[in-house]
Amino acid sequence: MKNFKGYIQVYTGDGKGKTTTAIGLAIRALGAGLKVAFFQFFKPGTSSEVNILKGFSPQLYYKALGKEGFIEEKVDLETKELILKGWEEVKNLVKSETYNIIVLDEITYALNWGLIDLQEFLDFLKNKPENLELIITGRNAPKEVVDLADLVTEMKKVKHYYEKGVKSRKGIEK
């Protein structure tokens, strides 16, 4: 889209709503006629929103880069390969200049765990096309990424029913 100025947005913090915000932004962009690529790092693509997102093809390209189960820093080789392959695809899509918005959902884990080189990612951000909006989500966004971003929102958990033993519910958390 001509005359579209793209910015870098970061949604981080320990509160709920980072991915939900990115999905809302993607839907809004689609409604405005923009093209969106949505990458979910470490996620298997089984959450309810995926059914809807895939339905927007070809205006929205969706890619899951994970498998079932929760990962805490110890990433197996299969997942690491998925993440790195996905990262290469992201870089190629940026070069193609096909999309107006690219969502990098949960990419902060790949940065914090050293799967994607932080300096390479910072260079990627600094050299993004002028008309590309990048949406970055995940806990503990690196300070360097926060410093480069144009918009940063920190989701702060005040209270969560998970602490009362409520598991993820279909249609709400998954």
C-alpha positions in Angstrom: 0.0 0.0 0.0 1.5 3.3 -1.1 1.9 6.1 1.5 1.8 3.5 4.3 4.3 4.3 7.0 5.1 1.2 9.0 6.2 1.2 12.6 7.5 -1.4 15.1 5.0 -2.3 17.8 5.9 -4.5 20.9 3.4 -6.1 23.2 5.2 -7.7 26.2 4.7 -8.4 29.9 3.4 -11.2 32.1 -0.3 -10.3 31.6 -2.8 -11.9 29.2 -3.6 -10.3 25.9 -0.4 -10.0 23.8 -1.5 -12.5 21.1 -5.1 -11.4 21.3 -3.9 -7.8 20.6 -1.9 -8.9 17.6 -4.9 -10.8 16.3 -7.1 -7.8 16.7 -4.6 -5.6 14.8 -4.4 -8.2 12.0 -8.2 -8.3 11.7 -8.3 -4.5 11.6 -5.6 -4.4 8.9 -7.5 -6.9 6.8 -10.6 -4.8 7.1 -8.6 -1.9 5.7 -7.4 -3.9 2.7 -3.9 -4.5 4.0 -2.0 -7.8 3.6 -0.8 -9.6 6.8 1.6 -12.4 7.5 1.1 -13.9 11.0 3.9 -16.1 12.5 3.3 -17.9 15.8 6.6 -19.0 17.2 6.6 -22.0 19.6 2.9 -22.6 19.0 1.4 -25.7 17.2 -1.3 -23.8 15.4 -4.2 -25.5 17.3 -5.7 -22.6 19.1 -9.2 -21.5 18.0 -8.1 -18.3 16.4 -6.1 -20.2 13.8 -9.3 -21.5 12.2 -10.4 -17.9 11.6 -6.9 -16.5 10.6 -6.5 -19.2 7.9 -9.9 -18.3 6.5 -8.5 -14.9 5.5 -6.1 -16.4 3.0 -4.7 -15.1 0.7 -4.9 -11.6 2.4 -3.4 -13.2 5.5 -0.6 -15.8 5.5 -0.5 -17.9 8.7 2.4 -20.1 9.9 2.7 -22.0 13.1 6.3 -22.7 14.3 5.9 -25.1 17.1 4.4 -28.3 18.5 2.2 -29.4 21.3 3.4 -28.8 24.9 4.8 -26.0 26.9 8.5 -25.2 26.4 10.7 -23.6 29.1 14.1 -22.7 27.8 15.1 -26.3 26.9 14.2 -26.4 23.3 14.5 -29.7 21.4 16.2 -29.9 18.1 12.9 -30.2 16.1 11.5 -27.1 17.6 14.7 -25.2 17.1 14.7 -26.2 13.5 11.1 -25.0 13.1 12.0 -21.6 14.7 15.1 -21.1 12.5 13.2 -22.1 9.3 10.4 -19.8 10.2 12.8 -16.9 10.9 14.3 -17.4 7.4 10.9 -17.4 5.9 10.1 -14.1 7.8 13.2 -12.5 6.3 12.3 -13.7 2.8 8.8 -12.4 3.1 10.1 -9.0 4.2 12.4 -8.9 1.2 9.4 -9.8 -1.1 7.6 -6.7 0.1 4.3 -8.6 -0.3 2.9 -7.8 3.1 2.0 -4.6 4.9 2.1 -6.1 8.4 4.1 -9.0 9.8 3.2 -10.4 13.2 6.0 -12.2 15.1 3.9 -13.7 17.9 6.1 -15.0 20.8 9.3 -14.3 19.0 10.8 -12.8 22.3 11.4 -16.4 23.6 13.5 -17.2 20.5 15.5 -14.0 21.2 15.9 -14.5 24.9 16.9 -18.2 24.6 19.5 -17.4 21.9 17.7 -19.3 19.1 17.6 -16.1 17.0 20.7 -13.9 17.3 19.7 -10.6 19.0 22.0 -8.5 17.0 20.8 -10.0 13.8 17.2 -9.3 14.9 18.1 -5.7 15.8 19.7 -5.2 12.4 16.5 -6.7 10.8 14.4 -4.1 12.7 16.7 -1.2 11.8 16.6 -2.2 8.1 12.9 -3.1 7.7 11.2 -1.5 4.7 9.7 1.9 5.4 6.1 0.7 4.6 6.2 -2.5 6.7 4.6 -2.6 10.2 6.1 -5.2 12.5 4.1 -6.5 15.5 6.3 -8.3 18.1 4.8 -10.2 21.0 6.0 -12.2 24.0 7.2 -11.9 27.6 10.4 -10.2 28.5 11.0 -8.3 25.3 14.8 -7.5 25.2 15.6 -4.0 26.2 17.3 -3.4 22.9 14.1 -4.3 21.0 12.0 -2.1 23.3 14.4 0.8 22.7 14.1 0.4 18.9 10.3 0.1 18.9 7.9 2.9 18.1 5.1 1.6 20.3 5.6 -0.6 23.4 2.7 -1.8 25.6 3.4 -3.9 28.7 0.6 -6.2 29.7 0.7 -6.4 33.5 -0.9 -9.2 35.3 -2.9 -7.9 38.3 -5.0 -11.1 38.8 -5.6 -14.2 36.8 -8.0 -17.1 37.4 -5.2 -19.5 36.5 -4.0 -19.0 40.1 -7.3 -20.5 41.2 -6.6 -23.6 39.1 -8.7 -22.6 36.1 -7.1 -24.3 33.0 -7.0 -22.8 29.5 -10.5 -22.7 28.1 -11.4 -23.3 24.4 -12.4 -20.0 22.8 -10.9 -17.9 25.6 -7.2 -18.9 26.1 -6.9 -21.5 23.4 
